[in-house]
Amino acid sequence: MPVVTNPPRQQRTRESLEKIMTAGLHVLATKGPEGFTVAAVAKRAGVGSTAIYRRFEDKDTLLLALHQRFSDEFLSTWRPSYRSLARSDLDLDALVRGFVGEMAAAYRHHEKLLRVAATLAIDDSRMADAGNRTVAAMSLEFEEALLAHRDQFRCADPEIAVAVCFQTAQDSFLRLVLYGRQAHEELGWDRLADELSAMMLAYLLAEPSSGSAR
């Protein structure tokens, strides 16, 4: 994925680039893809449009760089907490609730930019691939941490079970980002995280039915 056409070498130009990136994310979050222009970013950053074009070939290249920056920031939001939880001596109940709570917090904190990123990914396979890599990284850490407690599971297939748990939470939070509460006003971030945690625990600890594959 292209990022910067001419990487800065001096402190002053690095600071200018950082202003451009910060401004770009702000414009995306507040105006969305339809309101995103190089001129708007330049105005927010306090630089001329030429300063942006010296670093980026065009608007699409800038968008790709901003998408990568956002992906990095999103990873840094939840990854330290996930790894701290995984290293802890929490029981399964506390671990599941901790992981789901941290996931909810990350999605909530980045709600506006997640909505933008999902919209952009529809028409750009490079952004879609980057988003998929981010979700895969989150899934791997979530599933590995839960599988360390597999001796407590009663479900027939622990690997599939934790994958379903992650996918259910990820899809539920992304739906909240994209569409809001819709018909269930009571299902905000905290309530949804609590209900998803309870559902996961019931699923992981349920005795398999007689027809379940082993």
Summary of the structure (lengths in Angstrom):
residues: 214
radius of gyration: 20.4
end to end distance: 42.5
largest distance: 68.7
contacts: 620
relative contact order: 0.10
helix: 76%
strand: 0%
